[in-house]
Amino acid sequence: MIDRSRRNALVLISSMAALSASHPASAQQVPALFDGKDTTYQIIPGSNLRVGDNFTSGIVVTLWQGGSVKGNGTCSQQSCPVVYNSQTLYARRSRLRLGSNSGPNNNPITETLRRGDQGEKVKRLQEALNRNGAAVTIDSNYGRGTKTAVEAFQKSKGLDADGVAGPATLRALGLA
């Protein structure tokens, strides 16, 4: 005999499986087993990243402001492995959108960014740093945390680690 809470959980899981079977592809029309390795996704604000690839696995982080994440392998019908803070976690496919709002062909950043700067360009820098393994708060302010993340990124790419996002750093992040 299954207790009521376990029965309700099983009904919920069965319902989600039935829903997934009747809607095998997300709004993106991505094949069921899509290789998302190195694909940049925009993630819908309020999305959860989990330790496992099912909806009942533990939540590691909730991305209240959304942002971008990098794919890290083959997506199932329900979820995609993504890199966040140097960890492989899983996001629901329905919460991901293909593509990035930043890049060399879409509004490049042409000015050097440094500590004390604020605004949309700093926000894009912070998002790019997070796509590359940093865990910077996306607040559009180039503070100590952003400077430290820029230095770490520069070191990882063999650039001069001065904490200033100049042309070489912006190019390496795909922003110039």
GUFI-824147 format. One line per 4 residues: for each residue x, y, z of N, C-alpha, C. Coordinates in Angstrom, 2 decimals, padded with zeros to 5 digits. Example, Ala and Ser with C-alpha at 12.3 -4.5 7.8 and 13.67 -1.06 7.14 Angstrom:
013.19 -005.69 007.80 012.30 -004.50 007.80 013.20 -003.30 007.80; 012.85 -002.25 007.08 013.67 -001.06 007.14 012.90 000.03 007.87 $
! end
This chain:
000.85 -001.18 000.00 000.00 000.00 000.00 000.90 001.24 000.00; 000.63 002.17 -000.90 001.41 003.40 -001.02 000.71 004.50 -000.24; 001.47 005.24 000.58 000.84 006.33 001.33 000.42 007.45 000.37; -000.43 008.33 000.86 -001.05 009.36 000.02 -000.03 010.28 -000.66 $
001.00 010.75 000.06 001.97 011.67 -000.54 002.76 010.99 -001.66; 003.13 009.72 -001.45 003.84 009.00 -002.52 002.94 008.78 -003.72; 001.66 008.47 -003.47 000.70 008.26 -004.56 000.53 009.55 -005.35; 000.43 010.69 -004.65 000.29 011.98 -005.33 001.52 012.30 -006.17 $
002.70 011.99 -005.63 003.93 012.23 -006.37 003.99 011.37 -007.63; 003.56 010.09 -007.50 003.54 009.21 -008.66 002.55 009.69 -009.71; 001.40 010.17 -009.28 000.41 010.71 -010.22 000.98 011.93 -010.94; 001.68 012.81 -010.19 002.28 013.99 -010.79 003.34 013.60 -011.81 $
004.20 012.65 -011.47 005.24 012.20 -012.39 004.61 011.56 -013.62; 003.57 010.74 -013.44 002.89 010.12 -014.58 002.25 011.17 -015.47; 001.68 012.20 -014.85 001.06 013.28 -015.63 002.10 014.02 -016.45; 003.26 014.29 -015.84 004.32 014.99 -016.56 004.83 014.13 -017.71 $
004.94 012.82 -017.50 005.40 011.93 -018.56 004.40 011.90 -019.70; 003.12 011.87 -019.38 002.09 011.88 -020.42 002.12 013.19 -021.19; 002.31 014.29 -020.48 002.39 015.60 -021.13 003.60 015.65 -022.05; 004.74 015.14 -021.59 005.94 015.13 -022.42 005.75 014.27 -023.65 $
005.06 013.15 -023.50 004.84 012.26 -024.64 003.92 012.91 -025.67; 002.95 013.70 -025.21 002.04 014.33 -026.15 002.62 015.59 -026.77; 003.69 016.14 -026.16 004.39 017.32 -026.67 005.88 017.03 -026.68; 006.35 016.19 -027.62 007.73 015.74 -027.57 008.79 016.80 -027.79 $
008.44 017.92 -028.41 009.43 018.97 -028.63 008.94 020.25 -027.98; 009.88 021.03 -027.51 009.54 022.31 -026.89 009.13 023.29 -027.97; 008.83 024.51 -027.56 008.44 025.56 -028.50 009.55 025.85 -029.49; 010.78 025.42 -029.19 011.91 025.65 -030.08 011.92 024.66 -031.23 $
011.11 023.60 -031.18 011.11 022.54 -032.17 012.48 021.89 -032.28; 013.06 021.57 -031.15 014.34 020.89 -031.09 014.08 019.40 -031.05; 014.83 018.57 -031.78 014.63 017.13 -031.72 014.73 016.61 -030.29; 014.10 015.47 -030.02 014.05 014.91 -028.67 015.45 014.70 -028.08 $
016.38 014.20 -028.85 017.73 013.99 -028.35 018.66 014.95 -029.07; 018.63 016.20 -028.65 019.39 017.28 -029.27 020.74 017.41 -028.60; 021.82 017.43 -029.39 023.15 017.61 -028.83 023.37 019.09 -028.57; 023.23 019.49 -027.32 023.36 020.90 -026.95 024.74 021.28 -026.46 $
025.75 020.42 -026.69 027.11 020.73 -026.23 027.58 022.03 -026.84; 028.05 022.95 -026.01 028.57 024.26 -026.41 027.52 025.18 -027.04; 026.24 024.85 -026.89 025.16 025.70 -027.36 024.86 026.74 -026.28; 024.67 027.99 -026.68 024.31 029.03 -025.72 022.79 029.10 -025.64 $
022.27 029.02 -024.42 020.84 029.12 -024.18 020.54 030.38 -023.38; 019.44 031.02 -023.68 018.89 032.03 -022.79 017.93 031.29 -021.89; 017.99 031.55 -020.59 017.13 030.85 -019.65 016.10 031.82 -019.10; 014.86 031.38 -019.03 013.75 032.22 -018.59 013.92 032.55 -017.11 $
013.70 033.83 -016.71 013.81 034.19 -015.29 012.94 033.30 -014.41; 013.49 032.96 -013.24 012.78 032.12 -012.29 013.00 030.63 -012.52; 013.89 030.27 -013.43 014.14 028.86 -013.75 015.04 028.22 -012.70; 014.82 026.92 -012.48 015.62 026.14 -011.55 016.66 025.34 -012.30 $
017.84 025.22 -011.72 018.85 024.29 -012.21 018.96 023.20 -011.16; 018.96 021.95 -011.61 018.90 020.79 -010.71 020.13 019.90 -010.84; 020.36 019.06 -009.84 021.50 018.15 -009.86 021.26 016.97 -010.79; 020.02 016.59 -011.01 019.70 015.46 -011.88 018.84 015.88 -013.04 $
018.64 014.94 -013.97 017.91 015.29 -015.19 016.41 015.04 -015.11; 015.89 014.84 -013.91 014.43 014.71 -013.80 013.88 015.81 -012.90; 012.58 015.99 -012.96 011.94 017.12 -012.28 011.89 016.97 -010.77; 012.20 015.80 -010.25 012.14 015.60 -008.81 013.52 015.65 -008.15 $
014.57 015.84 -008.96 015.91 015.93 -008.36 016.09 017.29 -007.69; 017.04 017.38 -006.81 017.23 018.57 -005.98 017.60 019.83 -006.74; 017.00 020.93 -006.33 017.29 022.23 -006.92 018.59 022.76 -006.32; 019.52 023.16 -007.19 020.78 023.74 -006.74 020.67 025.26 -006.69 $
020.06 025.85 -007.73 019.96 027.30 -007.81 018.71 027.67 -008.61; 018.11 028.79 -008.23 017.02 029.37 -009.01 017.54 030.67 -009.61; 017.47 030.78 -010.93 017.98 031.96 -011.64 016.84 032.97 -011.78; 016.67 033.79 -010.76 015.55 034.73 -010.72 015.62 035.76 -011.83 $
016.83 036.12 -012.27 016.97 037.12 -013.32 017.18 036.50 -014.70; 017.11 035.18 -014.79 017.37 034.53 -016.06 018.83 034.64 -016.42; 019.13 034.77 -017.71 020.51 034.91 -018.15 020.84 033.88 -019.21; 022.10 033.61 -019.37 022.59 032.67 -020.37 023.35 031.55 -019.70 $
023.22 030.36 -020.27 023.99 029.20 -019.81 024.50 028.47 -021.04; 025.54 027.69 -020.86 026.15 026.94 -021.95 025.75 025.48 -021.83; 025.28 024.90 -022.95 024.93 023.49 -022.98 026.15 022.62 -022.77; 025.90 021.41 -022.19 027.03 020.54 -021.88 026.74 019.09 -022.25 $
025.97 018.86 -023.30 025.72 017.49 -023.72 024.36 017.32 -024.36; 023.94 016.08 -024.49 022.70 015.74 -025.18 021.48 015.99 -024.29; 020.51 016.69 -024.86 019.26 016.98 -024.16 018.29 015.80 -024.31; 017.54 015.53 -023.27 016.44 014.58 -023.36 015.19 015.35 -023.74 $
014.05 014.69 -023.74 012.80 015.39 -024.03 012.47 016.41 -022.96; 012.90 016.18 -021.71 012.54 017.07 -020.62 013.60 018.07 -020.21; 014.88 017.70 -020.32 015.91 018.56 -019.74 017.19 018.57 -020.58; 018.01 019.58 -020.29 019.31 019.72 -020.96 020.40 019.92 -019.91 $
021.54 019.25 -020.07 022.66 019.51 -019.17 023.29 020.86 -019.53; 023.54 021.68 -018.53 024.13 023.00 -018.75 025.23 023.24 -017.73; 026.14 024.15 -018.06 027.21 024.51 -017.13 026.81 025.78 -016.40; 026.87 025.72 -015.07 026.61 026.89 -014.24 027.59 026.84 -013.08 $
028.34 027.90 -012.91 029.32 027.97 -011.82 030.27 026.76 -011.85; 030.72 026.41 -013.05 031.65 025.31 -013.29 031.08 023.94 -012.94; 029.76 023.83 -012.77 029.11 022.57 -012.46 028.18 022.20 -013.60; 028.06 020.90 -013.89 027.04 020.47 -014.84 025.76 020.24 -014.05 $
024.73 021.02 -014.41 023.41 020.91 -013.81 022.41 020.71 -014.93; 021.13 020.56 -014.59 020.11 020.32 -015.60 019.02 021.37 -015.53; 018.58 021.83 -016.72 017.50 022.80 -016.82 016.39 022.19 -017.66; 015.15 022.53 -017.35 014.03 022.09 -018.18 014.16 022.68 -019.57 $
013.92 021.87 -020.57 014.00 022.38 -021.96 012.99 023.48 -022.20; 011.83 023.39 -021.55 010.79 024.39 -021.77 011.19 025.76 -021.23; 012.23 025.82 -020.38 012.70 027.09 -019.80 013.88 027.67 -020.56; 014.33 026.99 -021.62 015.49 027.42 -022.39 015.09 027.91 -023.76 $
015.80 028.89 -024.26 015.64 029.39 -025.62 017.00 029.37 -026.28; 017.05 028.91 -027.51 018.32 028.87 -028.22 018.79 030.27 -028.55; 020.12 030.45 -028.53 020.69 031.72 -028.95 021.10 032.59 -027.80; 021.80 033.64 -028.16 022.32 034.58 -027.19 022.00 035.99 -027.64 $
021.80 036.88 -026.71 021.54 038.27 -027.04 022.81 039.05 -027.25; 023.94 038.41 -027.03 025.20 039.12 -027.19 026.13 038.31 -028.07; 027.05 038.97 -028.70 027.98 038.27 -029.55 028.59 039.22 -030.56; 029.53 038.73 -031.36 030.24 039.59 -032.27 029.36 040.19 -033.36 $
028.28 039.54 -033.71 027.44 040.05 -034.79 026.21 040.79 -034.30; 026.06 040.94 -033.01 024.86 041.57 -032.47 025.25 042.58 -031.40; 025.43 043.84 -031.81 025.73 044.92 -030.88 027.03 044.68 -030.10; 028.16 044.67 -030.78 029.43 044.43 -030.07 029.75 045.55 -029.09 $
030.49 045.20 -028.04 030.97 046.19 -027.08 032.33 046.66 -027.59; 032.45 047.96 -027.82 033.67 048.51 -028.40 034.48 049.34 -027.41; 033.94 049.55 -026.22 034.67 050.36 -025.23 035.18 049.48 -024.09; 036.25 049.88 -023.48 036.83 049.17 -022.34 035.94 049.37 -021.12 $
035.69 048.26 -020.40 034.88 048.32 -019.18 035.79 048.06 -017.99; 035.55 048.82 -016.91 036.39 048.67 -015.72 035.56 048.93 -014.47; 036.18 048.66 -013.32 035.51 048.84 -012.04 034.93 050.25 -011.92; 033.68 050.32 -011.47 032.98 051.58 -011.34 031.98 051.82 -012.46 $
032.16 051.11 -013.62 031.22 051.27 -014.72 029.89 050.62 -014.37; 028.82 051.11 -015.01 027.48 050.59 -014.78 026.73 050.55 -016.10; 025.67 049.73 -016.14 024.78 049.76 -017.29 024.67 048.44 -018.02; 024.00 048.52 -019.17 023.69 047.33 -019.98 024.94 046.60 -020.45 $
025.99 047.32 -020.80 027.22 046.66 -021.26 027.87 045.86 -020.14; 027.83 046.38 -018.93 028.37 045.64 -017.78 027.52 044.40 -017.53; 026.21 044.53 -017.67 025.32 043.37 -017.51 025.67 042.29 -018.52; 025.89 042.67 -019.77 026.27 041.69 -020.80 027.61 041.05 -020.47 $
028.54 041.83 -019.94 029.84 041.30 -019.52 029.63 040.26 -018.42; 028.82 040.57 -017.42 028.57 039.66 -016.31 027.92 038.36 -016.81; 026.98 038.47 -017.73 026.34 037.28 -018.29 027.36 036.42 -019.03; 028.23 037.05 -019.80 029.26 036.31 -020.53 030.24 035.63 -019.58 $
030.60 036.30 -018.51 031.47 035.69 -017.51 030.81 034.45 -016.90; 029.52 034.55 -016.59 028.80 033.40 -016.02 028.70 032.26 -017.02; 028.54 032.55 -018.30 028.52 031.50 -019.32 029.86 030.77 -019.36; 030.91 031.44 -018.91 032.25 030.87 -018.93 032.69 030.36 -017.56 $
031.74 030.10 -016.69 032.05 029.44 -015.42 032.11 030.31 -014.19; 031.98 031.63 -014.33 031.99 032.51 -013.15 030.64 032.42 -012.44; 030.56 033.00 -011.28 029.30 033.07 -010.53 029.10 034.51 -010.07; 029.01 035.40 -011.05 028.88 036.83 -010.77 027.41 037.19 -010.64 $
027.09 038.02 -009.67 025.73 038.54 -009.56 025.48 039.49 -010.72; 024.38 039.27 -011.44 024.04 040.12 -012.58 023.32 041.35 -012.04; 024.08 042.43 -011.82 023.51 043.64 -011.24 023.85 044.90 -012.04; 024.52 044.73 -013.18 024.91 045.84 -014.06 025.92 046.79 -013.44 $
026.55 046.39 -012.35 027.57 047.20 -011.67 028.91 046.47 -011.70; 029.93 047.12 -012.23 031.27 046.53 -012.31 031.96 046.77 -010.97; 031.67 045.87 -010.04 032.25 045.98 -008.71 033.39 045.00 -008.51; 033.71 044.78 -007.24 034.83 043.90 -006.88 034.64 042.49 -007.42 $
033.42 041.94 -007.31 033.17 040.58 -007.78 033.35 040.44 -009.27; 032.88 041.42 -010.03 033.04 041.38 -011.49 034.52 041.51 -011.85; 035.24 042.39 -011.17 036.67 042.56 -011.44 037.43 041.25 -011.17; 037.12 040.60 -010.06 037.76 039.33 -009.72 037.45 038.26 -010.77 $
036.19 038.22 -011.23 035.80 037.24 -012.26 036.51 037.53 -013.58; 036.66 038.80 -013.93 037.39 039.17 -015.15 038.84 038.72 -015.03; 039.46 038.95 -013.89 040.85 038.53 -013.69 040.99 037.01 -013.84; 040.08 036.27 -013.24 040.14 034.81 -013.34 039.97 034.35 -014.79 $
039.03 034.97 -015.50 038.83 034.64 -016.91 040.09 034.96 -017.73; 040.65 036.14 -017.49 041.86 036.54 -018.22 042.99 035.54 -017.98; 043.18 035.12 -016.74 044.22 034.13 -016.43 043.97 032.84 -017.18; 042.70 032.40 -017.22 042.37 031.13 -017.89 042.62 031.18 -019.39 $
042.62 032.37 -019.96 042.84 032.54 -021.41 044.24 033.02 -021.75; 045.10 033.15 -020.74 046.46 033.60 -020.97 046.57 035.08 -021.30; 045.59 035.86 -020.86 045.59 037.31 -021.09 046.19 038.01 -019.87; 046.55 039.28 -020.04 047.03 040.09 -018.93 045.90 040.22 -017.91 $
046.09 039.68 -016.71 045.04 039.63 -015.69 044.99 040.92 -014.89; 044.46 041.98 -015.51 044.38 043.27 -014.85 042.98 043.61 -014.35; 042.00 042.74 -014.64 040.63 043.00 -014.18 039.88 044.03 -015.00; 040.48 044.49 -016.08 039.85 045.47 -016.97 039.41 044.72 -018.24 $
038.15 044.88 -018.62 037.62 044.21 -019.81 037.88 045.06 -021.04; 039.09 044.91 -021.58 039.48 045.63 -022.79 039.18 044.80 -024.03; 039.68 045.23 -025.18 039.36 044.57 -026.45 039.67 043.06 -026.48; 040.84 042.65 -025.98 041.21 041.22 -026.02 040.27 040.39 -025.14 $
039.97 040.89 -023.97 039.08 040.17 -023.06 037.66 040.10 -023.63; 037.17 041.20 -024.17 035.83 041.23 -024.75 035.75 040.28 -025.95; 036.80 040.22 -026.77 036.82 039.28 -027.90 036.78 037.84 -027.40; 037.59 037.54 -026.37 037.63 036.18 -025.83 036.27 035.77 -025.25 $
035.50 036.74 -024.77 034.16 036.46 -024.24 033.09 036.48 -025.33; 033.47 036.81 -026.55 032.50 036.86 -027.65 031.65 038.11 -027.65; 032.13 039.18 -027.02 031.36 040.42 -026.89 031.84 041.52 -027.84; 032.98 041.35 -028.46 033.54 042.39 -029.36 033.62 041.89 -030.78 $
! end
